[in-house]
Every structure is written in C-alpha cells, then in structure tokens.
C-alpha cells in the first residue's frame, strides 16, 4: 500500500468518501491514485490539509505518496476495429 492509501484505510474512509471530502469526484480521485492523471497542486494541498499534514503536498506531487514515483501509467489503447467487408467489396476508407 501507499502512504495515502494507508491513511485512508487507517482512518476508516472509503476512496469515494475521501474524494468527496477533498472536493473531487471518486472517478477523478481513482485516476490520480492509480497514476492515470497527475494531481493538481490544489488537490495536493487539499489532501495535505485534510490529512493534517501526514501526507504532504510535495509527496503527492512527486508521486511517492501515491506509489507511482511520479510516473504516469501507460494506458494501453485499443485500435479502431477494422470494418468487416465481404470478400468482393471494395473499401474507399
């Protein structure tokens, strides 16, 4: 677990409840926690205030409190499926 996840669990919050307390949607907070979105400086400050300084804004911004060391995860994107055409059809795409 990470510093922030540990704090959330130790203080009896769910990820959704914590997100509500710091003023973001559960979805956005989940993306930040999983490294898919970088945290904003304002969000980092809100988290630091809400955790009474136990999780610092600096550690959130550099990724160490989130467990991703500041790196965003690579999101594997699926290609656009090819249009299936009959064998004798001509595609002008």
N, CA, C and O atoms as a GROMACS GRO file, in nm:
protein
  372
    1UNK      N    1   0.083  -0.119   0.000
    1UNK     CA    2   0.000   0.000   0.000
    1UNK      C    3   0.088   0.125   0.000
    1UNK      O    4   0.209   0.118   0.020
    2UNK      N    5   0.025   0.235  -0.022
    2UNK     CA    6   0.098   0.361  -0.028
    2UNK      C    7   0.066   0.446   0.096
    2UNK      O    8  -0.022   0.412   0.174
    3UNK      N    9   0.138   0.554   0.112
    3UNK     CA   10   0.117   0.642   0.227
    3UNK      C   11  -0.027   0.692   0.230
    3UNK      O   12  -0.093   0.688   0.334
    4UNK      N   13  -0.076   0.739   0.116
    4UNK     CA   14  -0.211   0.793   0.112
    4UNK      C   15  -0.316   0.684   0.130
    4UNK      O   16  -0.412   0.703   0.205
    5UNK      N   17  -0.298   0.571   0.064
    5UNK     CA   18  -0.394   0.460   0.081
    5UNK      C   19  -0.396   0.414   0.226
    5UNK      O   20  -0.503   0.388   0.282
    6UNK      N   21  -0.279   0.404   0.288
    6UNK     CA   22  -0.271   0.364   0.429
    6UNK      C   23  -0.348   0.462   0.516
    6UNK      O   24  -0.422   0.421   0.606
    7UNK      N   25  -0.332   0.593   0.491
    7UNK     CA   26  -0.401   0.694   0.571
    7UNK      C   27  -0.552   0.680   0.554
    7UNK      O   28  -0.627   0.686   0.652
    8UNK      N   29  -0.597   0.660   0.432
    8UNK     CA   30  -0.741   0.646   0.404
    8UNK      C   31  -0.798   0.527   0.479
    8UNK      O   32  -0.902   0.538   0.544
    9UNK      N   33  -0.731   0.413   0.470
    9UNK     CA   34  -0.780   0.291   0.535
    9UNK      C   35  -0.773   0.304   0.687
    9UNK      O   36  -0.868   0.269   0.757
   10UNK      N   37  -0.661   0.353   0.738
   10UNK     CA   38  -0.642   0.365   0.883
   10UNK      C   39  -0.744   0.457   0.948
   10UNK      O   40  -0.776   0.441   1.066
   11UNK      N   41  -0.795   0.554   0.873
   11UNK     CA   42  -0.890   0.650   0.928
   11UNK      C   43  -1.035   0.617   0.892
   11UNK      O   44  -1.124   0.699   0.915
   12UNK      N   45  -1.057   0.499   0.836
   12UNK     CA   46  -1.192   0.448   0.815
   12UNK      C   47  -1.269   0.509   0.698
   12UNK      O   48  -1.392   0.507   0.698
   13UNK      N   49  -1.199   0.562   0.601
   13UNK     CA   50  -1.265   0.619   0.484
   13UNK      C   51  -1.262   0.521   0.368
   13UNK      O   52  -1.174   0.435   0.359
   14UNK      N   53  -1.360   0.534   0.280
   14UNK     CA   54  -1.351   0.468   0.152
   14UNK      C   55  -1.288   0.569   0.056
   14UNK      O   56  -1.279   0.687   0.087
   15UNK      N   57  -1.246   0.522  -0.058
   15UNK     CA   58  -1.187   0.612  -0.157
   15UNK      C   59  -1.289   0.717  -0.200
   15UNK      O   60  -1.253   0.833  -0.221
   16UNK      N   61  -1.415   0.678  -0.214
   16UNK     CA   62  -1.520   0.771  -0.253
   16UNK      C   63  -1.547   0.877  -0.147
   16UNK      O   64  -1.566   0.994  -0.179
   17UNK      N   65  -1.548   0.836  -0.019
   17UNK     CA   66  -1.570   0.930   0.090
   17UNK      C   67  -1.454   1.031   0.097
   17UNK      O   68  -1.476   1.151   0.116
   18UNK      N   69  -1.333   0.981   0.082
   18UNK     CA   70  -1.217   1.069   0.088
   18UNK      C   71  -1.221   1.168  -0.028
   18UNK      O   72  -1.194   1.287  -0.009
   19UNK      N   73  -1.254   1.120  -0.146
   19UNK     CA   74  -1.264   1.207  -0.264
   19UNK      C   75  -1.365   1.318  -0.239
   19UNK      O   76  -1.341   1.434  -0.273
   20UNK      N   77  -1.479   1.282  -0.181
   20UNK     CA   78  -1.582   1.382  -0.151
   20UNK      C   79  -1.528   1.486  -0.052
   20UNK      O   80  -1.554   1.606  -0.068
   21UNK      N   81  -1.455   1.443   0.048
   21UNK     CA   82  -1.402   1.534   0.149
   21UNK      C   83  -1.302   1.634   0.091
   21UNK      O   84  -1.294   1.749   0.136
   22UNK      N   85  -1.225   1.592  -0.009
   22UNK     CA   86  -1.126   1.683  -0.069
   22UNK      C   87  -1.181   1.754  -0.192
   22UNK      O   88  -1.110   1.833  -0.255
   23UNK      N   89  -1.307   1.727  -0.227
   23UNK     CA   90  -1.375   1.805  -0.329
   23UNK      C   91  -1.356   1.761  -0.473
   23UNK      O   92  -1.362   1.844  -0.564
   24UNK      N   93  -1.332   1.633  -0.495
   24UNK     CA   94  -1.322   1.582  -0.632
   24UNK      C   95  -1.412   1.460  -0.646
   24UNK      O   96  -1.457   1.404  -0.546
   25UNK      N   97  -1.439   1.420  -0.769
   25UNK     CA   98  -1.522   1.301  -0.790
   25UNK      C   99  -1.442   1.176  -0.757
   25UNK      O  100  -1.318   1.176  -0.760
   26UNK      N  101  -1.514   1.070  -0.725
   26UNK     CA  102  -1.449   0.942  -0.696
   26UNK      C  103  -1.370   0.893  -0.817
   26UNK      O  104  -1.261   0.837  -0.803
   27UNK      N  105  -1.428   0.915  -0.935
   27UNK     CA  106  -1.362   0.872  -1.058
   27UNK      C  107  -1.230   0.945  -1.078
   27UNK      O  108  -1.127   0.882  -1.107
   28UNK      N  109  -1.232   1.076  -1.064
   28UNK     CA  110  -1.108   1.154  -1.082
   28UNK      C  111  -1.004   1.114  -0.978
   28UNK      O  112  -0.887   1.098  -1.010
   29UNK      N  113  -1.048   1.098  -0.854
   29UNK     CA  114  -0.954   1.060  -0.748
   29UNK      C  115  -0.893   0.923  -0.776
   29UNK      O  116  -0.774   0.902  -0.754
   30UNK      N  117  -0.974   0.830  -0.825
   30UNK     CA  118  -0.923   0.698  -0.860
   30UNK      C  119  -0.818   0.705  -0.971
   30UNK      O  120  -0.719   0.633  -0.967
   31UNK      N  121  -0.841   0.792  -1.068
   31UNK     CA  122  -0.743   0.809  -1.176
   31UNK      C  123  -0.612   0.865  -1.123
   31UNK      O  124  -0.504   0.824  -1.165
   32UNK      N  125  -0.621   0.959  -1.030
   32UNK     CA  126  -0.500   1.015  -0.969
   32UNK      C  127  -0.428   0.908  -0.887
   32UNK      O  128  -0.307   0.892  -0.897
   33UNK      N  129  -0.503   0.835  -0.805
   33UNK     CA  130  -0.443   0.732  -0.719
   33UNK      C  131  -0.374   0.623  -0.800
   33UNK      O  132  -0.273   0.568  -0.756
   34UNK      N  133  -0.428   0.590  -0.916
   34UNK     CA  134  -0.372   0.483  -0.997
   34UNK      C  135  -0.269   0.531  -1.099
   34UNK      O  136  -0.218   0.452  -1.179
   35UNK      N  137  -0.237   0.660  -1.096
   35UNK     CA  138  -0.133   0.712  -1.183
   35UNK      C  139  -0.176   0.746  -1.324
   35UNK      O  140  -0.092   0.770  -1.410
   36UNK      N  141  -0.307   0.747  -1.350
   36UNK     CA  142  -0.355   0.778  -1.484
   36UNK      C  143  -0.368   0.928  -1.507
   36UNK      O  144  -0.367   0.973  -1.622
   37UNK      N  145  -0.381   1.006  -1.400
   37UNK     CA  146  -0.389   1.151  -1.408
   37UNK      C  147  -0.294   1.212  -1.307
   37UNK      O  148  -0.282   1.160  -1.196
   38UNK      N  149  -0.227   1.319  -1.342
   38UNK     CA  150  -0.143   1.385  -1.243
   38UNK      C  151  -0.229   1.466  -1.147
   38UNK      O  152  -0.330   1.524  -1.189
   39UNK      N  153  -0.192   1.472  -1.020
   39UNK     CA  154  -0.270   1.554  -0.927
   39UNK      C  155  -0.242   1.702  -0.949
   39UNK      O  156  -0.130   1.739  -0.982
   40UNK      N  157  -0.342   1.785  -0.932
   40UNK     CA  158  -0.320   1.929  -0.942
   40UNK      C  159  -0.259   1.978  -0.810
   40UNK      O  160  -0.276   1.914  -0.707
   41UNK      N  161  -0.189   2.090  -0.813
   41UNK     CA  162  -0.135   2.145  -0.689
   41UNK      C  163  -0.244   2.177  -0.587
   41UNK      O  164  -0.223   2.163  -0.466
   42UNK      N  165  -0.361   2.219  -0.635
   42UNK     CA  166  -0.472   2.250  -0.543
   42UNK      C  167  -0.520   2.122  -0.475
   42UNK      O  168  -0.544   2.122  -0.354
   43UNK      N  169  -0.535   2.013  -0.551
   43UNK     CA  170  -0.577   1.886  -0.492
   43UNK      C  171  -0.474   1.838  -0.391
   43UNK      O  172  -0.510   1.791  -0.283
   44UNK      N  173  -0.346   1.850  -0.424
   44UNK     CA  174  -0.241   1.808  -0.333
   44UNK      C  175  -0.248   1.886  -0.201
   44UNK      O  176  -0.230   1.829  -0.094
   45UNK      N  177  -0.274   2.016  -0.210
   45UNK     CA  178  -0.286   2.099  -0.089
   45UNK      C  179  -0.408   2.059  -0.008
   45UNK      O  180  -0.401   2.054   0.115
   46UNK      N  181  -0.520   2.030  -0.074
   46UNK     CA  182  -0.642   1.988  -0.003
   46UNK      C  183  -0.618   1.857   0.072
   46UNK      O  184  -0.662   1.840   0.186
   47UNK      N  185  -0.547   1.764   0.006
   47UNK     CA  186  -0.519   1.636   0.070
   47UNK      C  187  -0.429   1.657   0.191
   47UNK      O  188  -0.452   1.598   0.297
   48UNK      N  189  -0.326   1.741   0.177
   48UNK     CA  190  -0.238   1.769   0.290
   48UNK      C  191  -0.316   1.830   0.407
   48UNK      O  192  -0.295   1.790   0.522
   49UNK      N  193  -0.405   1.924   0.379
   49UNK     CA  194  -0.485   1.985   0.486
   49UNK      C  195  -0.577   1.882   0.550
   49UNK      O  196  -0.588   1.877   0.673
   50UNK      N  197  -0.643   1.799   0.469
   50UNK     CA  198  -0.738   1.702   0.524
   50UNK      C  199  -0.669   1.594   0.606
   50UNK      O  200  -0.727   1.543   0.702
   51UNK      N  201  -0.547   1.558   0.569
   51UNK     CA  202  -0.474   1.455   0.643
   51UNK      C  203  -0.391   1.514   0.757
   51UNK      O  204  -0.309   1.445   0.817
   52UNK      N  205  -0.413   1.643   0.786
   52UNK     CA  206  -0.341   1.712   0.894
   52UNK      C  207  -0.191   1.707   0.875
   52UNK      O  208  -0.115   1.699   0.972
   53UNK      N  209  -0.147   1.710   0.750
   53UNK     CA  210  -0.004   1.712   0.719
   53UNK      C  211   0.064   1.577   0.720
   53UNK      O  212   0.184   1.568   0.694
   54UNK      N  213  -0.010   1.471   0.748
   54UNK     CA  214   0.050   1.337   0.750
   54UNK      C  215   0.091   1.293   0.609
   54UNK      O  216   0.185   1.215   0.592
   55UNK      N  217   0.019   1.342   0.508
   55UNK     CA  218   0.054   1.317   0.368
   55UNK      C  219   0.082   1.455   0.308
   55UNK      O  220  -0.010   1.535   0.291
   56UNK      N  221   0.207   1.481   0.276
   56UNK     CA  222   0.244   1.616   0.231
   56UNK      C  223   0.208   1.638   0.084
   56UNK      O  224   0.203   1.544   0.004
   57UNK      N  225   0.184   1.764   0.052
   57UNK     CA  226   0.155   1.800  -0.087
   57UNK      C  227   0.273   1.768  -0.177
   57UNK      O  228   0.254   1.725  -0.291
   58UNK      N  229   0.394   1.788  -0.126
   58UNK     CA  230   0.514   1.758  -0.206
   58UNK      C  231   0.522   1.610  -0.242
   58UNK      O  232   0.557   1.574  -0.354
   59UNK      N  233   0.488   1.522  -0.145
   59UNK     CA  234   0.494   1.378  -0.173
   59UNK      C  235   0.385   1.335  -0.270
   59UNK      O  236   0.401   1.238  -0.343
   60UNK      N  237   0.273   1.408  -0.269
   60UNK     CA  238   0.166   1.378  -0.365
   60UNK      C  239   0.209   1.422  -0.505
   60UNK      O  240   0.189   1.349  -0.602
   61UNK      N  241   0.267   1.540  -0.514
   61UNK     CA  242   0.308   1.592  -0.645
   61UNK      C  243   0.421   1.512  -0.707
   61UNK      O  244   0.425   1.496  -0.829
   62UNK      N  245   0.514   1.460  -0.625
   62UNK     CA  246   0.623   1.381  -0.684
   62UNK      C  247   0.585   1.234  -0.702
   62UNK      O  248   0.661   1.156  -0.759
   63UNK      N  249   0.467   1.196  -0.653
   63UNK     CA  250   0.417   1.060  -0.674
   63UNK      C  251   0.455   0.960  -0.566
   63UNK      O  252   0.404   0.848  -0.568
   64UNK      N  253   0.542   0.996  -0.472
   64UNK     CA  254   0.585   0.898  -0.373
   64UNK      C  255   0.473   0.858  -0.278
   64UNK      O  256   0.471   0.744  -0.231
   65UNK      N  257   0.380   0.949  -0.247
   65UNK     CA  258   0.268   0.914  -0.160
   65UNK      C  259   0.165   0.830  -0.232
   65UNK      O  260   0.082   0.764  -0.169
   66UNK      N  261   0.170   0.831  -0.365
   66UNK     CA  262   0.073   0.756  -0.445
   66UNK      C  263   0.129   0.621  -0.489
   66UNK      O  264   0.055   0.536  -0.538
   67UNK      N  265   0.258   0.602  -0.472
   67UNK     CA  266   0.318   0.475  -0.508
   67UNK      C  267   0.359   0.462  -0.653
   67UNK      O  268   0.396   0.353  -0.696
   68UNK      N  269   0.353   0.571  -0.730
   68UNK     CA  270   0.391   0.560  -0.871
   68UNK      C  271   0.515   0.641  -0.904
   68UNK      O  272   0.552   0.654  -1.021
   69UNK      N  273   0.580   0.695  -0.803
   69UNK     CA  274   0.706   0.770  -0.819
   69UNK      C  275   0.698   0.876  -0.927
   69UNK      O  276   0.795   0.900  -0.999
   70UNK      N  277   0.583   0.940  -0.938
   70UNK     CA  278   0.568   1.050  -1.032
   70UNK      C  279   0.548   1.008  -1.176
   70UNK      O  280   0.531   1.093  -1.264
   71UNK      N  281   0.548   0.880  -1.201
   71UNK     CA  282   0.530   0.834  -1.339
   71UNK      C  283   0.385   0.799  -1.362
   71UNK      O  284   0.319   0.737  -1.278
   72UNK      N  285   0.338   0.839  -1.475
   72UNK     CA  286   0.203   0.800  -1.512
   72UNK      C  287   0.208   0.662  -1.574
   72UNK      O  288   0.303   0.627  -1.645
   73UNK      N  289   0.108   0.583  -1.546
   73UNK     CA  290   0.099   0.451  -1.606
   73UNK      C  291   0.072   0.464  -1.754
   73UNK      O  292   0.004   0.556  -1.798
   74UNK      N  293   0.126   0.372  -1.828
   74UNK     CA  294   0.091   0.369  -1.970
   74UNK      C  295  -0.046   0.306  -1.983
   74UNK      O  296  -0.072   0.198  -1.929
   75UNK      N  297  -0.131   0.373  -2.054
   75UNK     CA  298  -0.264   0.320  -2.077
   75UNK      C  299  -0.263   0.255  -2.214
   75UNK      O  300  -0.237   0.320  -2.315
   76UNK      N  301  -0.292   0.128  -2.215
   76UNK     CA  302  -0.294   0.056  -2.342
   76UNK      C  303  -0.422   0.090  -2.415
   76UNK      O  304  -0.532   0.067  -2.364
   77UNK      N  305  -0.406   0.143  -2.531
   77UNK     CA  306  -0.522   0.183  -2.611
   77UNK      C  307  -0.551   0.075  -2.716
   77UNK      O  308  -0.460   0.021  -2.779
   78UNK      N  309  -0.677   0.047  -2.731
   78UNK     CA  310  -0.717  -0.049  -2.833
   78UNK      C  311  -0.731   0.024  -2.966
   78UNK      O  312  -0.781   0.136  -2.971
   79UNK      N  313  -0.687  -0.039  -3.070
   79UNK     CA  314  -0.700   0.020  -3.202
   79UNK      C  315  -0.846   0.021  -3.248
   79UNK      O  316  -0.930  -0.049  -3.192
   80UNK      N  317  -0.872   0.098  -3.348
   80UNK     CA  318  -1.006   0.102  -3.404
   80UNK      C  319  -1.026  -0.027  -3.483
   80UNK      O  320  -0.943  -0.062  -3.568
   81UNK      N  321  -1.135  -0.098  -3.456
   81UNK     CA  322  -1.155  -0.224  -3.527
   81UNK      C  323  -1.172  -0.200  -3.677
   81UNK      O  324  -1.234  -0.102  -3.719
   82UNK      N  325  -1.117  -0.290  -3.754
   82UNK     CA  326  -1.130  -0.279  -3.899
   82UNK      C  327  -1.272  -0.315  -3.938
   82UNK      O  328  -1.334  -0.404  -3.880
   83UNK      N  329  -1.319  -0.246  -4.037
   83UNK     CA  330  -1.453  -0.273  -4.085
   83UNK      C  331  -1.452  -0.406  -4.160
   83UNK      O  332  -1.367  -0.431  -4.246
   84UNK      N  333  -1.544  -0.489  -4.126
   84UNK     CA  334  -1.552  -0.620  -4.191
   84UNK      C  335  -1.633  -0.605  -4.319
   84UNK      O  336  -1.748  -0.564  -4.316
   85UNK      N  337  -1.571  -0.640  -4.431
   85UNK     CA  338  -1.636  -0.631  -4.561
   85UNK      C  339  -1.638  -0.769  -4.627
   85UNK      O  340  -1.550  -0.852  -4.602
   86UNK      N  341  -1.736  -0.792  -4.709
   86UNK     CA  342  -1.735  -0.917  -4.784
   86UNK      C  343  -1.613  -0.921  -4.875
   86UNK      O  344  -1.556  -0.817  -4.907
   87UNK      N  345  -1.573  -1.038  -4.916
   87UNK     CA  346  -1.453  -1.056  -4.998
   87UNK      C  347  -1.456  -0.979  -5.128
   87UNK      O  348  -1.351  -0.934  -5.176
   88UNK      N  349  -1.573  -0.962  -5.188
   88UNK     CA  350  -1.579  -0.896  -5.317
   88UNK      C  351  -1.608  -0.745  -5.306
   88UNK      O  352  -1.624  -0.679  -5.408
   89UNK      N  353  -1.616  -0.691  -5.185
   89UNK     CA  354  -1.646  -0.548  -5.168
   89UNK      C  355  -1.517  -0.467  -5.175
   89UNK      O  356  -1.409  -0.516  -5.142
   90UNK      N  357  -1.530  -0.343  -5.220
   90UNK     CA  358  -1.416  -0.252  -5.228
   90UNK      C  359  -1.437  -0.144  -5.124
   90UNK      O  360  -1.545  -0.085  -5.114
   91UNK      N  361  -1.336  -0.119  -5.046
   91UNK     CA  362  -1.345  -0.015  -4.942
   91UNK      C  363  -1.274   0.110  -4.988
   91UNK      O  364  -1.162   0.104  -5.040
   92UNK      N  365  -1.337   0.222  -4.970
   92UNK     CA  366  -1.277   0.351  -5.005
   92UNK      C  367  -1.236   0.428  -4.880
   92UNK      O  368  -1.221   0.550  -4.886
   93UNK      N  369  -1.218   0.359  -4.769
   93UNK     CA  370  -1.182   0.424  -4.644
   93UNK      C  371  -1.038   0.459  -4.640
   93UNK      O  372  -0.991   0.515  -4.541
   0.00000   0.00000   0.00000
